[in-house]
Amino acid sequence: MLKADVLRKKEDFTNIYRRERSVASKFVVVFYRKNHLPYSRKAFLASKKVGKSVQRNRARRLMKESYRQLENQIPPGWDFIFIARQTILDSKCADVKKAMEAAIKRAGIIK
């Protein structure tokens, strides 16, 4: 069974990218858009610029755990794409969480 809160369709990704609403932090770039659903959807990406598969998977795990800790502060009804930057490799989970929280605050989604 597929999870409903994960972005999968190509048109969802293109709609978010087309809106060009993004905020960058030291470790993560966040693309966001209102989705008018009773839940938020998200995707965690790490390109080959980040590193080999082990580093990319670690970057995704760090972003997922940081989002899980921030999830209760974020109101429902948003689509997010979190893209890892190369600087995420040498960071700890707490640092990534702070960077993600700051980026989401700068976007005006949480206060």
Backbone atoms as SQL, in Angstrom:
CREATE TABLE atoms (id INTEGER PRIMARY KEY, chain TEXT, resi INTEGER, resn TEXT, atom TEXT, x REAL, y REAL, z REAL);
INSERT INTO atoms VALUES
  (1, 'A', 1, 'MET', 'N', 0.842, -1.180, 0.000),
  (2, 'A', 1, 'MET', 'CA', 0.000, 0.000, 0.000),
  (3, 'A', 1, 'MET', 'C', 0.892, 1.250, 0.000),
  (4, 'A', 2, 'LEU', 'N', 0.589, 2.179, -0.866),
  (5, 'A', 2, 'LEU', 'CA', 1.364, 3.413, -0.972),
  (6, 'A', 2, 'LEU', 'C', 0.916, 4.421, 0.076),
  (7, 'A', 3, 'LYS', 'N', 1.866, 5.199, 0.570),
  (8, 'A', 3, 'LYS', 'CA', 1.539, 6.255, 1.518),
  (9, 'A', 3, 'LYS', 'C', 0.985, 7.448, 0.757),
  (10, 'A', 4, 'ALA', 'N', -0.062, 8.045, 1.275),
  (11, 'A', 4, 'ALA', 'CA', -0.705, 9.173, 0.592),
  (12, 'A', 4, 'ALA', 'C', 0.086, 10.465, 0.762),
  (13, 'A', 5, 'ASP', 'N', 0.937, 10.528, 1.758),
  (14, 'A', 5, 'ASP', 'CA', 1.624, 11.784, 2.057),
  (15, 'A', 5, 'ASP', 'C', 2.990, 11.909, 1.380),
  (16, 'A', 6, 'VAL', 'N', 3.253, 11.102, 0.349),
  (17, 'A', 6, 'VAL', 'CA', 4.515, 11.165, -0.384),
  (18, 'A', 6, 'VAL', 'C', 4.236, 11.613, -1.814),
  (19, 'A', 7, 'LEU', 'N', 4.984, 12.582, -2.292),
  (20, 'A', 7, 'LEU', 'CA', 4.842, 13.035, -3.678),
  (21, 'A', 7, 'LEU', 'C', 5.446, 11.995, -4.614),
  (22, 'A', 8, 'ARG', 'N', 4.700, 11.599, -5.651),
  (23, 'A', 8, 'ARG', 'CA', 5.195, 10.610, -6.592),
  (24, 'A', 8, 'ARG', 'C', 5.010, 11.009, -8.053),
  (25, 'A', 9, 'LYS', 'N', 3.940, 11.702, -8.358),
  (26, 'A', 9, 'LYS', 'CA', 3.603, 11.980, -9.757),
  (27, 'A', 9, 'LYS', 'C', 4.449, 13.112, -10.319),
  (28, 'A', 10, 'LYS', 'N', 4.812, 12.951, -11.567),
  (29, 'A', 10, 'LYS', 'CA', 5.652, 13.940, -12.226),
  (30, 'A', 10, 'LYS', 'C', 4.959, 15.298, -12.307),
  (31, 'A', 11, 'GLU', 'N', 3.654, 15.316, -12.528),
  (32, 'A', 11, 'GLU', 'CA', 2.950, 16.599, -12.641),
  (33, 'A', 11, 'GLU', 'C', 2.923, 17.347, -11.302),
  (34, 'A', 12, 'ASP', 'N', 2.923, 16.614, -10.193),
  (35, 'A', 12, 'ASP', 'CA', 3.011, 17.283, -8.891),
  (36, 'A', 12, 'ASP', 'C', 4.357, 17.980, -8.732),
  (37, 'A', 13, 'PHE', 'N', 5.423, 17.290, -9.123),
  (38, 'A', 13, 'PHE', 'CA', 6.760, 17.889, -9.044),
  (39, 'A', 13, 'PHE', 'C', 6.859, 19.111, -9.960),
  (40, 'A', 14, 'THR', 'N', 6.376, 18.992, -11.190),
  (41, 'A', 14, 'THR', 'CA', 6.476, 20.123, -12.113),
  (42, 'A', 14, 'THR', 'C', 5.631, 21.305, -11.649),
  (43, 'A', 15, 'ASN', 'N', 4.482, 21.045, -11.044),
  (44, 'A', 15, 'ASN', 'CA', 3.662, 22.142, -10.520),
  (45, 'A', 15, 'ASN', 'C', 4.379, 22.885, -9.398),
  (46, 'A', 16, 'ILE', 'N', 5.049, 22.147, -8.539),
  (47, 'A', 16, 'ILE', 'CA', 5.771, 22.792, -7.442),
  (48, 'A', 16, 'ILE', 'C', 6.962, 23.578, -7.980),
  (49, 'A', 17, 'TYR', 'N', 7.709, 22.980, -8.883),
  (50, 'A', 17, 'TYR', 'CA', 8.871, 23.683, -9.458),
  (51, 'A', 17, 'TYR', 'C', 8.433, 24.906, -10.265),
  (52, 'A', 18, 'ARG', 'N', 7.318, 24.810, -10.968),
  (53, 'A', 18, 'ARG', 'CA', 6.849, 25.909, -11.816),
  (54, 'A', 18, 'ARG', 'C', 6.466, 27.132, -10.985),
  (55, 'A', 19, 'ARG', 'N', 5.944, 26.913, -9.796),
  (56, 'A', 19, 'ARG', 'CA', 5.558, 28.034, -8.936),
  (57, 'A', 19, 'ARG', 'C', 6.778, 28.822, -8.476),
  (58, 'A', 20, 'GLU', 'N', 7.945, 28.186, -8.481),
  (59, 'A', 20, 'GLU', 'CA', 9.216, 28.825, -8.136),
  (60, 'A', 20, 'GLU', 'C', 9.211, 29.463, -6.763),
  (61, 'A', 21, 'ARG', 'N', 8.523, 28.863, -5.823),
  (62, 'A', 21, 'ARG', 'CA', 8.568, 29.332, -4.447),
  (63, 'A', 21, 'ARG', 'C', 9.534, 28.429, -3.706),
  (64, 'A', 22, 'SER', 'N', 10.678, 28.966, -3.379),
  (65, 'A', 22, 'SER', 'CA', 11.688, 28.161, -2.713),
  (66, 'A', 22, 'SER', 'C', 12.433, 29.003, -1.687),
  (67, 'A', 23, 'VAL', 'N', 12.987, 28.285, -0.718),
  (68, 'A', 23, 'VAL', 'CA', 13.793, 28.897, 0.324),
  (69, 'A', 23, 'VAL', 'C', 14.999, 28.000, 0.514),
  (70, 'A', 24, 'ALA', 'N', 16.160, 28.607, 0.650),
  (71, 'A', 24, 'ALA', 'CA', 17.387, 27.831, 0.817),
  (72, 'A', 24, 'ALA', 'C', 17.968, 28.068, 2.204),
  (73, 'A', 25, 'SER', 'N', 18.574, 27.036, 2.726),
  (74, 'A', 25, 'SER', 'CA', 19.328, 27.144, 3.971),
  (75, 'A', 25, 'SER', 'C', 20.700, 26.521, 3.729),
  (76, 'A', 26, 'LYS', 'N', 21.463, 26.385, 4.778),
  (77, 'A', 26, 'LYS', 'CA', 22.826, 25.876, 4.626),
  (78, 'A', 26, 'LYS', 'C', 22.862, 24.444, 4.110),
  (79, 'A', 27, 'PHE', 'N', 21.919, 23.608, 4.550),
  (80, 'A', 27, 'PHE', 'CA', 21.939, 22.197, 4.212),
  (81, 'A', 27, 'PHE', 'C', 20.847, 21.759, 3.235),
  (82, 'A', 28, 'VAL', 'N', 19.772, 22.553, 3.102),
  (83, 'A', 28, 'VAL', 'CA', 18.591, 22.106, 2.371),
  (84, 'A', 28, 'VAL', 'C', 18.006, 23.248, 1.546),
  (85, 'A', 29, 'VAL', 'N', 17.443, 22.896, 0.387),
  (86, 'A', 29, 'VAL', 'CA', 16.622, 23.817, -0.393),
  (87, 'A', 29, 'VAL', 'C', 15.197, 23.279, -0.326),
  (88, 'A', 30, 'VAL', 'N', 14.239, 24.149, -0.011),
  (89, 'A', 30, 'VAL', 'CA', 12.851, 23.729, 0.154),
  (90, 'A', 30, 'VAL', 'C', 11.993, 24.409, -0.913),
  (91, 'A', 31, 'PHE', 'N', 11.334, 23.601, -1.732),
  (92, 'A', 31, 'PHE', 'CA', 10.312, 24.085, -2.653),
  (93, 'A', 31, 'PHE', 'C', 8.971, 23.778, -2.002),
  (94, 'A', 32, 'TYR', 'N', 8.034, 24.705, -2.051),
  (95, 'A', 32, 'TYR', 'CA', 6.770, 24.502, -1.364),
  (96, 'A', 32, 'TYR', 'C', 5.615, 25.078, -2.158),
  (97, 'A', 33, 'ARG', 'N', 4.417, 24.577, -1.836),
  (98, 'A', 33, 'ARG', 'CA', 3.208, 25.020, -2.526),
  (99, 'A', 33, 'ARG', 'C', 2.008, 24.575, -1.712),
  (100, 'A', 34, 'LYS', 'N', 0.946, 25.348, -1.698),
  (101, 'A', 34, 'LYS', 'CA', -0.296, 24.980, -1.026),
  (102, 'A', 34, 'LYS', 'C', -0.990, 23.910, -1.867),
  (103, 'A', 35, 'ASN', 'N', -1.524, 22.848, -1.235),
  (104, 'A', 35, 'ASN', 'CA', -2.132, 21.775, -2.017),
  (105, 'A', 35, 'ASN', 'C', -3.636, 21.611, -1.790),
  (106, 'A', 36, 'HIS', 'N', -4.237, 22.316, -0.835),
  (107, 'A', 36, 'HIS', 'CA', -5.670, 22.287, -0.558),
  (108, 'A', 36, 'HIS', 'C', -6.169, 20.877, -0.238),
  (109, 'A', 37, 'LEU', 'N', -5.336, 20.084, 0.406),
  (110, 'A', 37, 'LEU', 'CA', -5.707, 18.756, 0.881),
  (111, 'A', 37, 'LEU', 'C', -5.666, 18.772, 2.412),
  (112, 'A', 38, 'PRO', 'N', -6.320, 17.814, 3.059),
  (113, 'A', 38, 'PRO', 'CA', -6.290, 17.802, 4.535),
  (114, 'A', 38, 'PRO', 'C', -4.981, 17.273, 5.120),
  (115, 'A', 39, 'TYR', 'N', -3.990, 17.021, 4.281),
  (116, 'A', 39, 'TYR', 'CA', -2.694, 16.537, 4.751),
  (117, 'A', 39, 'TYR', 'C', -1.594, 17.144, 3.881),
  (118, 'A', 40, 'SER', 'N', -0.379, 17.109, 4.405),
  (119, 'A', 40, 'SER', 'CA', 0.777, 17.617, 3.651),
  (120, 'A', 40, 'SER', 'C', 1.475, 16.465, 2.951),
  (121, 'A', 41, 'ARG', 'N', 2.048, 16.760, 1.784),
  (122, 'A', 41, 'ARG', 'CA', 2.817, 15.757, 1.043),
  (123, 'A', 41, 'ARG', 'C', 4.251, 16.250, 0.941),
  (124, 'A', 42, 'LYS', 'N', 5.187, 15.289, 0.851),
  (125, 'A', 42, 'LYS', 'CA', 6.588, 15.688, 0.825),
  (126, 'A', 42, 'LYS', 'C', 7.402, 14.718, -0.006),
  (127, 'A', 43, 'ALA', 'N', 8.585, 15.204, -0.417),
  (128, 'A', 43, 'ALA', 'CA', 9.563, 14.390, -1.133),
  (129, 'A', 43, 'ALA', 'C', 10.943, 14.838, -0.678),
  (130, 'A', 44, 'PHE', 'N', 11.856, 13.883, -0.563),
  (131, 'A', 44, 'PHE', 'CA', 13.222, 14.153, -0.120),
  (132, 'A', 44, 'PHE', 'C', 14.167, 13.707, -1.218),
  (133, 'A', 45, 'LEU', 'N', 14.945, 14.650, -1.757),
  (134, 'A', 45, 'LEU', 'CA', 15.818, 14.360, -2.885),
  (135, 'A', 45, 'LEU', 'C', 17.274, 14.668, -2.550),
  (136, 'A', 46, 'ALA', 'N', 18.149, 13.865, -3.120),
  (137, 'A', 46, 'ALA', 'CA', 19.592, 14.115, -3.024),
  (138, 'A', 46, 'ALA', 'C', 20.187, 13.729, -4.370),
  (139, 'A', 47, 'SER', 'N', 20.768, 14.684, -5.062),
  (140, 'A', 47, 'SER', 'CA', 21.319, 14.409, -6.387),
  (141, 'A', 47, 'SER', 'C', 22.687, 13.756, -6.276),
  (142, 'A', 48, 'LYS', 'N', 23.229, 13.365, -7.410),
  (143, 'A', 48, 'LYS', 'CA', 24.545, 12.744, -7.424),
  (144, 'A', 48, 'LYS', 'C', 25.652, 13.724, -7.065),
  (145, 'A', 49, 'LYS', 'N', 25.344, 15.019, -7.070),
  (146, 'A', 49, 'LYS', 'CA', 26.315, 16.009, -6.626),
  (147, 'A', 49, 'LYS', 'C', 26.609, 15.863, -5.135),
  (148, 'A', 50, 'VAL', 'N', 25.652, 15.324, -4.392),
  (149, 'A', 50, 'VAL', 'CA', 25.828, 15.147, -2.952),
  (150, 'A', 50, 'VAL', 'C', 26.874, 14.084, -2.671),
  (151, 'A', 51, 'GLY', 'N', 26.901, 13.036, -3.463),
  (152, 'A', 51, 'GLY', 'CA', 27.888, 11.985, -3.261),
  (153, 'A', 51, 'GLY', 'C', 27.398, 10.657, -3.804),
  (154, 'A', 52, 'LYS', 'N', 28.087, 9.607, -3.405),
  (155, 'A', 52, 'LYS', 'CA', 27.703, 8.253, -3.828),
  (156, 'A', 52, 'LYS', 'C', 26.427, 7.843, -3.088),
  (157, 'A', 53, 'SER', 'N', 25.934, 6.659, -3.352),
  (158, 'A', 53, 'SER', 'CA', 24.629, 6.241, -2.843),
  (159, 'A', 53, 'SER', 'C', 24.554, 6.233, -1.315),
  (160, 'A', 54, 'VAL', 'N', 25.625, 5.867, -0.660),
  (161, 'A', 54, 'VAL', 'CA', 25.619, 5.840, 0.806),
  (162, 'A', 54, 'VAL', 'C', 25.428, 7.255, 1.364),
  (163, 'A', 55, 'GLN', 'N', 26.121, 8.224, 0.801),
  (164, 'A', 55, 'GLN', 'CA', 25.980, 9.608, 1.265),
  (165, 'A', 55, 'GLN', 'C', 24.597, 10.174, 0.928),
  (166, 'A', 56, 'ARG', 'N', 24.092, 9.847, -0.257),
  (167, 'A', 56, 'ARG', 'CA', 22.763, 10.339, -0.641),
  (168, 'A', 56, 'ARG', 'C', 21.689, 9.764, 0.282),
  (169, 'A', 57, 'ASN', 'N', 21.798, 8.482, 0.602),
  (170, 'A', 57, 'ASN', 'CA', 20.826, 7.856, 1.498),
  (171, 'A', 57, 'ASN', 'C', 20.910, 8.461, 2.901),
  (172, 'A', 58, 'ARG', 'N', 22.115, 8.748, 3.372),
  (173, 'A', 58, 'ARG', 'CA', 22.267, 9.383, 4.680),
  (174, 'A', 58, 'ARG', 'C', 21.640, 10.773, 4.679),
  (175, 'A', 59, 'ALA', 'N', 21.837, 11.509, 3.590),
  (176, 'A', 59, 'ALA', 'CA', 21.250, 12.846, 3.478),
  (177, 'A', 59, 'ALA', 'C', 19.726, 12.765, 3.528),
  (178, 'A', 60, 'ARG', 'N', 19.148, 11.815, 2.817),
  (179, 'A', 60, 'ARG', 'CA', 17.689, 11.648, 2.841),
  (180, 'A', 60, 'ARG', 'C', 17.201, 11.246, 4.230),
  (181, 'A', 61, 'ARG', 'N', 17.935, 10.361, 4.894),
  (182, 'A', 61, 'ARG', 'CA', 17.544, 9.952, 6.249),
  (183, 'A', 61, 'ARG', 'C', 17.587, 11.128, 7.219),
  (184, 'A', 62, 'LEU', 'N', 18.606, 11.967, 7.106),
  (185, 'A', 62, 'LEU', 'CA', 18.699, 13.145, 7.967),
  (186, 'A', 62, 'LEU', 'C', 17.517, 14.089, 7.731),
  (187, 'A', 63, 'MET', 'N', 17.175, 14.309, 6.473),
  (188, 'A', 63, 'MET', 'CA', 16.054, 15.204, 6.163),
  (189, 'A', 63, 'MET', 'C', 14.726, 14.615, 6.643),
  (190, 'A', 64, 'LYS', 'N', 14.529, 13.312, 6.464),
  (191, 'A', 64, 'LYS', 'CA', 13.280, 12.677, 6.904),
  (192, 'A', 64, 'LYS', 'C', 13.112, 12.748, 8.413),
  (193, 'A', 65, 'GLU', 'N', 14.179, 12.481, 9.144),
  (194, 'A', 65, 'GLU', 'CA', 14.105, 12.542, 10.608),
  (195, 'A', 65, 'GLU', 'C', 13.869, 13.974, 11.080),
  (196, 'A', 66, 'SER', 'N', 14.507, 14.934, 10.445),
  (197, 'A', 66, 'SER', 'CA', 14.303, 16.336, 10.820),
  (198, 'A', 66, 'SER', 'C', 12.868, 16.759, 10.542),
  (199, 'A', 67, 'TYR', 'N', 12.317, 16.339, 9.412),
  (200, 'A', 67, 'TYR', 'CA', 10.927, 16.671, 9.102),
  (201, 'A', 67, 'TYR', 'C', 9.990, 16.013, 10.111),
  (202, 'A', 68, 'ARG', 'N', 10.281, 14.764, 10.482),
  (203, 'A', 68, 'ARG', 'CA', 9.430, 14.052, 11.437),
  (204, 'A', 68, 'ARG', 'C', 9.363, 14.813, 12.759),
  (205, 'A', 69, 'GLN', 'N', 10.474, 15.407, 13.181),
  (206, 'A', 69, 'GLN', 'CA', 10.492, 16.162, 14.423),
  (207, 'A', 69, 'GLN', 'C', 9.759, 17.500, 14.295),
  (208, 'A', 70, 'LEU', 'N', 9.704, 18.063, 13.090),
  (209, 'A', 70, 'LEU', 'CA', 9.030, 19.349, 12.870),
  (210, 'A', 70, 'LEU', 'C', 7.574, 19.202, 12.443),
  (211, 'A', 71, 'GLU', 'N', 7.166, 18.004, 12.133),
  (212, 'A', 71, 'GLU', 'CA', 5.874, 17.738, 11.510),
  (213, 'A', 71, 'GLU', 'C', 4.686, 18.300, 12.287),
  (214, 'A', 72, 'ASN', 'N', 4.735, 18.248, 13.616),
  (215, 'A', 72, 'ASN', 'CA', 3.586, 18.717, 14.397),
  (216, 'A', 72, 'ASN', 'C', 3.461, 20.239, 14.389),
  (217, 'A', 73, 'GLN', 'N', 4.504, 20.973, 14.010),
  (218, 'A', 73, 'GLN', 'CA', 4.445, 22.431, 13.938),
  (219, 'A', 73, 'GLN', 'C', 3.900, 22.925, 12.601),
  (220, 'A', 74, 'ILE', 'N', 3.965, 22.085, 11.576),
  (221, 'A', 74, 'ILE', 'CA', 3.587, 22.483, 10.222),
  (222, 'A', 74, 'ILE', 'C', 2.093, 22.236, 10.020),
  (223, 'A', 75, 'PRO', 'N', 1.335, 23.252, 9.604),
  (224, 'A', 75, 'PRO', 'CA', -0.090, 23.045, 9.370),
  (225, 'A', 75, 'PRO', 'C', -0.311, 22.154, 8.140),
  (226, 'A', 76, 'PRO', 'N', -1.403, 21.391, 8.108),
  (227, 'A', 76, 'PRO', 'CA', -1.658, 20.525, 6.956),
  (228, 'A', 76, 'PRO', 'C', -2.021, 21.334, 5.712),
  (229, 'A', 77, 'GLY', 'N', -1.847, 20.704, 4.558),
  (230, 'A', 77, 'GLY', 'CA', -2.245, 21.339, 3.309),
  (231, 'A', 77, 'GLY', 'C', -1.107, 21.914, 2.492),
  (232, 'A', 78, 'TRP', 'N', 0.109, 21.385, 2.629),
  (233, 'A', 78, 'TRP', 'CA', 1.259, 21.881, 1.888),
  (234, 'A', 78, 'TRP', 'C', 1.953, 20.739, 1.164),
  (235, 'A', 79, 'ASP', 'N', 2.564, 21.062, 0.024),
  (236, 'A', 79, 'ASP', 'CA', 3.460, 20.150, -0.681),
  (237, 'A', 79, 'ASP', 'C', 4.878, 20.671, -0.507),
  (238, 'A', 80, 'PHE', 'N', 5.796, 19.771, -0.170),
  (239, 'A', 80, 'PHE', 'CA', 7.195, 20.145, 0.031),
  (240, 'A', 80, 'PHE', 'C', 8.102, 19.246, -0.789),
  (241, 'A', 81, 'ILE', 'N', 9.143, 19.841, -1.339),
  (242, 'A', 81, 'ILE', 'CA', 10.256, 19.087, -1.905),
  (243, 'A', 81, 'ILE', 'C', 11.502, 19.580, -1.193),
  (244, 'A', 82, 'PHE', 'N', 12.155, 18.677, -0.479),
  (245, 'A', 82, 'PHE', 'CA', 13.387, 18.994, 0.234),
  (246, 'A', 82, 'PHE', 'C', 14.548, 18.434, -0.577),
  (247, 'A', 83, 'ILE', 'N', 15.466, 19.306, -0.974),
  (248, 'A', 83, 'ILE', 'CA', 16.618, 18.895, -1.773),
  (249, 'A', 83, 'ILE', 'C', 17.879, 19.121, -0.947),
  (250, 'A', 84, 'ALA', 'N', 18.674, 18.062, -0.803),
  (251, 'A', 84, 'ALA', 'CA', 19.883, 18.124, 0.012),
  (252, 'A', 84, 'ALA', 'C', 20.981, 18.875, -0.728),
  (253, 'A', 85, 'ARG', 'N', 21.742, 19.649, 0.013),
  (254, 'A', 85, 'ARG', 'CA', 22.940, 20.286, -0.521),
  (255, 'A', 85, 'ARG', 'C', 24.153, 19.462, -0.108),
  (256, 'A', 86, 'GLN', 'N', 25.261, 19.711, -0.748),
  (257, 'A', 86, 'GLN', 'CA', 26.471, 18.938, -0.491),
  (258, 'A', 86, 'GLN', 'C', 26.982, 19.128, 0.945),
  (259, 'A', 87, 'THR', 'N', 26.679, 20.257, 1.559),
  (260, 'A', 87, 'THR', 'CA', 27.151, 20.536, 2.911),
  (261, 'A', 87, 'THR', 'C', 26.484, 19.659, 3.965),
  (262, 'A', 88, 'ILE', 'N', 25.420, 18.954, 3.606),
  (263, 'A', 88, 'ILE', 'CA', 24.692, 18.132, 4.573),
  (264, 'A', 88, 'ILE', 'C', 25.504, 16.923, 5.031),
  (265, 'A', 89, 'LEU', 'N', 26.509, 16.530, 4.269),
  (266, 'A', 89, 'LEU', 'CA', 27.264, 15.313, 4.564),
  (267, 'A', 89, 'LEU', 'C', 28.008, 15.379, 5.889),
  (268, 'A', 90, 'ASP', 'N', 28.519, 16.528, 6.251),
  (269, 'A', 90, 'ASP', 'CA', 29.313, 16.659, 7.469),
  (270, 'A', 90, 'ASP', 'C', 28.501, 17.177, 8.648),
  (271, 'A', 91, 'SER', 'N', 27.179, 17.077, 8.578),
  (272, 'A', 91, 'SER', 'CA', 26.338, 17.667, 9.612),
  (273, 'A', 91, 'SER', 'C', 25.676, 16.599, 10.480),
  (274, 'A', 92, 'LYS', 'N', 25.165, 17.048, 11.588),
  (275, 'A', 92, 'LYS', 'CA', 24.415, 16.202, 12.504),
  (276, 'A', 92, 'LYS', 'C', 22.926, 16.455, 12.294),
  (277, 'A', 93, 'CYS', 'N', 22.112, 15.569, 12.821),
  (278, 'A', 93, 'CYS', 'CA', 20.669, 15.670, 12.640),
  (279, 'A', 93, 'CYS', 'C', 20.114, 16.954, 13.258),
  (280, 'A', 94, 'ALA', 'N', 20.624, 17.364, 14.392),
  (281, 'A', 94, 'ALA', 'CA', 20.144, 18.583, 15.049),
  (282, 'A', 94, 'ALA', 'C', 20.423, 19.819, 14.194),
  (283, 'A', 95, 'ASP', 'N', 21.562, 19.831, 13.519),
  (284, 'A', 95, 'ASP', 'CA', 21.888, 20.962, 12.644),
  (285, 'A', 95, 'ASP', 'C', 20.945, 21.018, 11.448),
  (286, 'A', 96, 'VAL', 'N', 20.652, 19.864, 10.883),
  (287, 'A', 96, 'VAL', 'CA', 19.744, 19.804, 9.737),
  (288, 'A', 96, 'VAL', 'C', 18.346, 20.233, 10.162),
  (289, 'A', 97, 'LYS', 'N', 17.930, 19.816, 11.349),
  (290, 'A', 97, 'LYS', 'CA', 16.601, 20.204, 11.857),
  (291, 'A', 97, 'LYS', 'C', 16.502, 21.714, 12.010),
  (292, 'A', 98, 'LYS', 'N', 17.532, 22.340, 12.579),
  (293, 'A', 98, 'LYS', 'CA', 17.533, 23.797, 12.745),
  (294, 'A', 98, 'LYS', 'C', 17.473, 24.501, 11.394),
  (295, 'A', 99, 'ALA', 'N', 18.225, 23.991, 10.425),
  (296, 'A', 99, 'ALA', 'CA', 18.237, 24.607, 9.097),
  (297, 'A', 99, 'ALA', 'C', 16.888, 24.462, 8.409),
  (298, 'A', 100, 'MET', 'N', 16.273, 23.280, 8.526),
  (299, 'A', 100, 'MET', 'CA', 14.957, 23.076, 7.917),
  (300, 'A', 100, 'MET', 'C', 13.901, 23.948, 8.590),
  (301, 'A', 101, 'GLU', 'N', 13.964, 24.043, 9.902),
  (302, 'A', 101, 'GLU', 'CA', 13.005, 24.872, 10.631),
  (303, 'A', 101, 'GLU', 'C', 13.146, 26.336, 10.236),
  (304, 'A', 102, 'ALA', 'N', 14.386, 26.813, 10.104),
  (305, 'A', 102, 'ALA', 'CA', 14.615, 28.200, 9.700),
  (306, 'A', 102, 'ALA', 'C', 14.098, 28.457, 8.285),
  (307, 'A', 103, 'ALA', 'N', 14.305, 27.493, 7.393),
  (308, 'A', 103, 'ALA', 'CA', 13.829, 27.660, 6.009),
  (309, 'A', 103, 'ALA', 'C', 12.312, 27.694, 5.953),
  (310, 'A', 104, 'ILE', 'N', 11.658, 26.833, 6.708),
  (311, 'A', 104, 'ILE', 'CA', 10.193, 26.804, 6.704),
  (312, 'A', 104, 'ILE', 'C', 9.629, 28.062, 7.348),
  (313, 'A', 105, 'LYS', 'N', 10.320, 28.588, 8.364),
  (314, 'A', 105, 'LYS', 'CA', 9.888, 29.853, 8.967),
  (315, 'A', 105, 'LYS', 'C', 10.045, 30.989, 7.981),
  (316, 'A', 106, 'ARG', 'N', 11.167, 31.012, 7.238),
  (317, 'A', 106, 'ARG', 'CA', 11.371, 32.071, 6.250),
  (318, 'A', 106, 'ARG', 'C', 10.318, 32.012, 5.153),
  (319, 'A', 107, 'ALA', 'N', 9.813, 30.820, 4.871),
  (320, 'A', 107, 'ALA', 'CA', 8.757, 30.679, 3.866),
  (321, 'A', 107, 'ALA', 'C', 7.417, 31.185, 4.391),
  (322, 'A', 108, 'GLY', 'N', 7.306, 31.379, 5.705),
  (323, 'A', 108, 'GLY', 'CA', 6.069, 31.886, 6.279),
  (324, 'A', 108, 'GLY', 'C', 5.053, 30.804, 6.580),
  (325, 'A', 109, 'ILE', 'N', 5.480, 29.557, 6.605),
  (326, 'A', 109, 'ILE', 'CA', 4.553, 28.452, 6.847),
  (327, 'A', 109, 'ILE', 'C', 4.340, 28.239, 8.335),
  (328, 'A', 110, 'ILE', 'N', 5.403, 28.356, 9.126),
  (329, 'A', 110, 'ILE', 'CA', 5.271, 28.302, 10.579),
  (330, 'A', 110, 'ILE', 'C', 5.811, 29.598, 11.157),
  (331, 'A', 111, 'LYS', 'N', 5.415, 29.886, 12.369),
  (332, 'A', 111, 'LYS', 'CA', 5.840, 31.141, 12.992),
  (333, 'A', 111, 'LYS', 'C', 6.935, 30.917, 13.970);
